[in-house]
Amino acid sequence: MPRFALNLSMLLVAVAAFGLFVLPGCGDDGGNGGGNKVTVAFVTNNSSDFWNIAKAGVEKAEKEFNVECRFLMPGSGQPDDQKRIVESLLSDSTVSGMAISPIDSKNQTEMLNAAADKINVICHDSDAPNSKRLCYVGTKNYDAGLEAGKLIKEVLPNGGKIMLFVGFADAQNAIERRQGIIDAIKGSGIEIVNTMTDQKDAARAKGNVEDTLTNHSDIGCLVGLWSYNGPAILSAVKSAEKLGKVNIVTFDEEADTLQGVADGHIHATVVQQPYMFGYESVRILAALARGDKSVLPEDKINAIPVQVIRKDNVKAFSEKLKKLKGGG
């Protein structure tokens, strides 16, 4: 966990906004809204509904820390699209910092380093630890993978075969989540048949599940590593008339995923706190723009805890989520 803590007033605001959401420890007030308004950017890795929650956190922080934040989503979810966004930001002298979720951290390191030479750069959601980024804000994805692994063992107590689905296997969050699952299922008799990628193509994401159901009749659990994989898995399983016949474990809180949990078609989903991704990213960038580096964690990791959402807590979670999306 990072060595910083929200001051009391911020904590009260956060608690009121998040309800059952778990808050990480944070540092000082990160600029407290004083001074002239600063301009920063928050860049996502796709246009999933997941990011609407983060946007609500960004908007909250904008008001508290006197910031204008440009919230930018690469519609295609492809590295080149994200690169164009970064290049546009760097050409704007008013932008002092950027929080970005790298689509392909390994191959985007050069881009991130070039940006970090000009403005303050932090990562959120998916890290690029070998770049010059100042810190990472988000889930410890290896730990999230461990949680998913525990869920898989719940549905396959006697072992079995599983298939993993994700957009890009070499994205840092995908690498870490997958490794967490691998370590969690060691010695359990559970076998990962393959990790199928879809390059963030919705049709391909569903097609991968359809192919799995056709070619692997003995598959015991389907596991979606990215937010849109949950709905894709659910849709394909429903079309194949195999609801209740194959287990599903997912990540994140897409509406269809949560409905699947409520209906009992998805065993559980490991959710993050994108609201906090947005809020904390803007808080840190605002402080850095004003010369305050004390907001940076010593280990360069601002860890946001995950939650496991099951049938017994999905209703309360969904209600809180609805409030957040509406500005809560």
Buried (B, 14 or more C-beta within 10 A) or exposed (E): EBEBBBEEEBEEBBEEBBBEBEBBBBBBBBBBBEEEEBBBBBBBBBBBBBBBBBBBBBBBBBEBBBBEBBBBBBEBBBBEBBBEBBEEBBEEEEBBBBBBBBBBBEEBBEBBBBBBEBBBBBBBBBBBEEBEBBBBBBBBBBBBBBBBBBBBBBBBEEEBBBBBBBBBEEBBBBBBBBBBBBEBBEEBEBEBBEBBBBEBBEEBBBBBBBBBBEEBEEBBBBBBBBBBBBBBBBBBBEEBEBBEEBBBBBBBBBBBBBBBBBEEBBBBBBBBBBBBBBBBBBBBBBBBBBEBEEBBBEEBBBBBBBBBBBEEBBEEBBEBBEBBBEEB
